[in-house]
């Protein structure tokens, strides 16, 4: 029984994938487009209609080789560029790269192949995926390509769903991998998500198309491989059904719910996907705020610890302006316009300003306020007991003349309260787990002599501390966001 007959015997209503006989060759490759993921197919056509070219992720395995033939069939060989990344981890990695070069030359498809240059402290699934993803994003940007085709298949859905369940993922996490998704400005299209590996390999065999086997797939060192090789077979044996197909349907249903929520309550406003407007209901709903925040983070390639997300949402639900620091910027909640936005922040060049009474606006945004304060016995006890947030303000006595603020340098140091020796400002901030971006943008307050006495998030210099009641001065830092 040939492939088409076997396929129809399982499901008579399903169209056959191959509309040819046994006399098949790679040169006359054909595949029924109705069997592909239709929303992904629509996105491919949309890209082509707008004159765009597409990239194809090519590893050399059966899924990616099949994807390359599909891409050539749909787009033509001049509208696609294959991208291959050699992690330099496996024994046959270089052989796989040569295979990809030979294949692309045969198909007259442009190939960009790069290898890992730096050593890895730890080889993990996450580190290898990041290297590959960074390569795709960098090359697509260089080639002015907005979308990349990826060879995720039906079993990838089941594996991902189990992995996300282990992590306690919410709705967005359980929708992955989506047929069409956007991350860091790059559109990821997965047209063969509807297919399983045996179906794909049957097609390749029919056409006499070769592929490479990744020997690491048979090892259970990485979690995904362990799930594929050990956990999924147990699931299938236990329930007596095709778990991959069930997980595929569940993912699709969850995506329908996710799309409804997005259409009803969330609205993106910036083409680059850095701002989302919320409905009145969404702005007061923790679940919808969380969803909007997660979507914004995912689109911009940002990550935030679960605890940090919870704290940020708590502030948003109070109906006040809120912000949380990211690796390369901030995520902001604006209660007036009911929006969430990611601001990319870049440290400013060197600057310096004299501080006077009142508000002192900083060149990098934000302000330092210098005000008089009367210290009572009760207030002094609170200060000594650490009841005030040093990240916002500090008390100083006596009032130094010629006080000024400037950007922080790597060599800056002073002795904070309780310390007799100077410590580097960057080390003190690191100990306080101050985000790297904030460390670079925080001002440093100094005396006219140039001696540093305070920076937000740190204690005041020991020689400036308060020892008794009376008149003192307060430094208050208010960030731009």
N, C-alpha and C positions, 0 to 999 in steps of 0.2 A: 504494500500500500504506500503510495507516495505521500509527500508532505501535505499537499492540498487535500487529498482524500482523508488523511488522518485528522486534519484540522476540522473538516466538515463533519466527520463522524462524531466528534466530540460535541459540536454545536452546529447543527444543520443550518441555522439562521445566519451564521457568521460567514462573511465572504472569505474566500481563500486568499492567502497572502501572496502566493506566487501564481501568476497566470501563464506559466510556461511549462514545457515538458522537460524530460530528462536531459536533452541536449542543450545545456546551459553553460555559459561562460561569463567571466567577469565583465567582458566588454559589452554584453547585452543585459546587464543587471536591470532588474525591474522588481518593484515592490508595490503592493496595493496601499495607496496613501490613506485609505479609510481605516487601516489598522493602526495608524499612528495616533498620537495624542493630538486631538483636534484643536485645542486652544493653543498648543505649541506650534502646530502647523499654521494656524492663522497669524501668529506673531512672526513666523518666518516670512510669510507672504507680505505682511505689512512692512517688514524691514526691506525686502527686495523691491517693493513698489515705491518706496521712498528713495531708492537708489543706493541703499546701504549694502555693504559687504558684511559677511559674517565669519566668525572664527569657529573652528571645530577643535575640541579637546581630543587629542589622539594619544593614547597610551601604547597602542599596539595589541591590546586585548580584543577579544571577539566583539564586545559591545561597542568599543570605540571605532573599530574597523568597519563594522556594520553601519555605524553612524556616519562615517566619512562617505561611504557609498550612498547612503540616503541623502546626505547633504549635496553630493555631486549630482544626484538625480533631481533634487528639488531646485538647486541654485545654479548649477553649472560650475565647472571647475574654476572659472575665472572670478567668481563671486565669493569664494571661500578661501580661507587661510588656515591650515592646520597648525596647531600649537602642541609641541611635545616637550615635557619637562623630565629630565633625567635626574632622579634623586641621588644617584650614585650610592645606593644602599644595597641593592640586590646583586647577586653574582652575574646575572644575565642582563643587567640594566643597559649596558653598552650595546649588546646584541639587539635588544628591543629598539634602541634608538636608530641603529642602522636599518632595521626592518622598516621603521616608519619612514625613513628617508627614501628607501627603495620603493615603498608603496606609493608615496606621494609623487615621486618621479614618474612612476608608471601611469598614475592617474592624471599627471600634468597639473597637480595641485601645489600651490606654494606652501612650504613648510618652514616654520620658525622653531628651531630646537635649541634648547639651552640646558646646561647642567648645573647642578649645585656646586658652588665654589667654596663656601664657608663650611667649616666643620660644625656638627651639631653636638651640643652638650648632652642631649638625650634624644634618642630616636623614638618618636611616638607617632601615633596616627595623627594627632593634632598638629605636630610640628611639620610633618610631611605635607599635610593638607594645606597648611598655611603657606609653605614655600611654593607649592603648585599654584595656589590661588593668587598669591602676589605676582607670580610670573604671568599668569593669564591677564590680570588687571593692567600690569605694566605694558605688556606687548599690545594689548587691545587699544590702550591709550595712545601708544606710539603709532599704531597703524590706523588710528581714527575709526576703530570698529566699536560699535555700541553694544553688540550682542554676541554671545558665544553659545554654541550648541554643546551640550554635555550628554554623555551616554548613560545616564541613570536609567535603570530598568525596574520592572515590577518588584523583584526581590529586594532592591535597594529600599523601597518603601517600607517593607516589613521589617528589615534590619534597623532602619532609622527610627521607626515607631517604637520598637522595643528599647532601643537605646534612649530615646527621649522619655519613655515611661520610667526607665530606671532613674532618670535625673529629675523626675517630677515636673515635666514640661507642661505648659499651658496650651491653649488652643493653637496658637501660632506655631509652636514647636511641633505639634502633632500633625500639622498640615504639610510638613516637609517630607520629601522634596516636592515643591510645587512645579507644575509643568512650565510656568513662566514666573520668574522671580527676579527682583532687582536688588543688587547688593553693591555698595560703594560705587554707584553710577553705572555698573555693568549689568546688562540684562542677560539672565541665564535661561536658556531654552532647552527643554528636555523632551524631544519629540518621540523617543522610543520608550517612554515611561510605561506604556501599556503592554509592553512585551516582556516575556520571560527568557532567560538565557537559552534553554533548549530550543525554543522557537528561532531565536537569532542564529544559533549555531547550525540549525537545520538549513536555514536559508543560505548561509555562507558555504556549507558543504555542497548544496545543490549547484551553486555557481562556481565551485572549485576555488573559493577565496580562502587564502591562508590567514592565520592570525597567530599571535604569540600568547603563550600561557604564562601568567605571572606566578612563579613558584611560591611566592609568599601567601597566595590565596589558600594554599593547602595547609598552611600553618595557623595555629590559633593563638599566636603571640598577641596580636592586636584584638581589641574587643569586637570590632565588626566581624572579623574573620571567625572569632569564637562563636558569635551569634549565628553566623551563616553555616558553619560546619557542625556545630554541636546543639545549639538551642533550638533553631528552627526545625530541624528534623524531629526533635522531641515533641515540639508543638504539633507538628503534622501527625505524628504517630498517636499522640494522645487524643486529638480531636477527630482524627480520621478524615480531615478535610484539607483543602489547599489554603493554608494560612496566608500565604503571600497574596492570593486573590482577595481574601477577606480583608486584609490590611489595606490593600489597594482601594477597595470600595469605601472603607472607613475613612481613609485619608481624603477621598473625594467628597464625602458627605461633610466632613469637618471643614473642608475648604469652602463648601457652599455656605455653611454657617458663618465662616469668617468673612466671606465676601459680603454677606448680608449686613453684618455688623459694620464693616468698613463703609459700605454704600449709605447706610442709614445714619451713622453717627460721626464718621470721620471724613474729612475732606482735605486732600493735599493742595497746597497753594503754590509751592515753588517747584519749577521743573526739575531741579536737582534733588528733590525729595528731602528737603531739610526743614520743612514746616508743615504742621498738620493743624487745621482748625477743627474744633470740637463743637458738637451741638450742646445746647444748655444741659441736656440730660447727661451727655457723656462727660462734661466738665465736672459733674458732681457724682459720677459713678466710679468707684475704685476699679472695678473690672474693666470698664472702657478706657479709663485713663491708663491703666496698665497695658492694655492692648495697643493703644496709640504710642506709648513710650517704647514698647518692644518693637513695634513696626519701624519707628523712626531710628532706633538703634541699629536694627538689622540692615535697613536700607543704606546706612552710612558706615557700615563696617565697624561699629562701636560696640563695646561690651560694658556691662555694669553689673556688679555683684547683686544678688537677690536682695540682700539687706539694704544696700544703697538705694535700690529701686523702691523698696517699701518705705524708707524714710522720705524719699522724694515725693512719693504719692501722698503720704500723710500731710506734708506741707501743702501740696496742691489742693487737697480736700478741705483745707481751712479757708480756701478762697483768697489766699494771698499769693504774691509773687514767690516763686520757688526756683531754685537752681540746683544742679548737681554736676560735679566735675567729671569730665570724661578724659580719655587719654590725650585727645587733641582738641579739647574745647569744653563747652558746657551744653547741657540740655536745660532749657528754660521753660517755665510755665507762666503765661501771661493771663491773669484772671479777667482782665478787662476785655480783651479780644478773644478769650477762651481758646488759646492756642498753645501748642508745644513746638519748640524750635531748637535745632542744634546750631550753635554758633562755633565756627572754627576760630580758635584764638591763636594768635602768633605773638610770641614775646617781642616787645618793642626794642628798638636800639637803645643805646645808653642815654640816660636822661638824669636830670637833677633839678629840684626846685626848693626854694626856701619856704619854711613853714611859718605862717602867721596865724593869729587867733581867728577862729571861725573855720570855714570850709576851705580846704586846699585841694583843688582838682588836679589829678595826676595825668600826665601825658598818655599813660597806658589805659586810661579810663578808671573810674572809681575816685574816691576822695579820702583824704585824711583830715579829720576835724581835730583842732587843738582848742581845748576849753578849760576854764577854771573849775575846780571842784573843791567843796568843803568836806573834809574827811572827819566824820564823827567816830566815836569809839565803836559803835555797832558796825559802821561801814568798814573800819579798819580790821575788825575781827573777820568780817566776811572776805575781805581781800586776802588776808593772811591764810584763811581757811580754803582759799581756792574756789570761792563760789561765783567767780566771774569768768566769762569766756575770754581767755587771753587771745583767741583768734580774732576778736573784734576790737578790744581796747586794752590799754595799759595805763597805770597811774605813774606819774613821775614827780620827784621832788629832789632838789629845788628846781625851779624853772631854768633850764639851760638857755643861754643866749646863742643865737645863730643856728638854731635847729634846722635841719634840712632832710629831705628824703631823696632817695635815688634808687636805681635798679640794683638788684642783688648780684654780686659777683661770686664765683666759685670759692674765692679765697677769704670771703668775709667771715669774721668770727668775733664773738664776745662772750663774756662770762655771765650766764643767766643767773637769776636768783637761786641761791643755794650752792653755787659753784664758785670755786676760787680760781679756776683756770679757764681760759678761753676755749670755746668749742666752735667748730665750723657751723655756720648757719644752715648750710645744706644738710649736714649730718643731723642737726637737731630737728629739722623739718622731716627728714627721712624717718627718724625715730618716732615722730608724731604721726607718721603715715600720711603726710601731706602729699596730695597728688603732684606729680612732676610738673605739670603745666602751671599749677598755682605757685610752686616754688620759684619758677622763672618769672612770674608776673607780680609776685608780692613786692611791695616797696620795702626799703630798709631805711629806718630813721637813724640819723647820726648827729653828733655834736659838731660844732664849728671846727673842732680839731680833726674831724673825720672819723672819730671813734664811734662805732656802731653801738646802739643801745636797745633797739627793738625792731622786730618784724612780725607781722600778723602770724598767728598760730604759735608764737613763742613767748616765753616769759621775758619781762623787762630785764635789763642789765642789773646785776646785783647791787652796784653802787647807786642806782637810781631808786631802789625799792623804798617803800614807805615804812617808817618805824614808829611814828606817832601821829596824833590827830592834828588837824589844822588845814591850812591852805595847800592845795596840790594842783596838779594839772593832768588832764586826761587826754590821751591820744586815742582816737577812734578811727578805725579803718572800715570803709564801706566799699565793697567791690562794685564794678560796673554792672554786673549781672547777678 
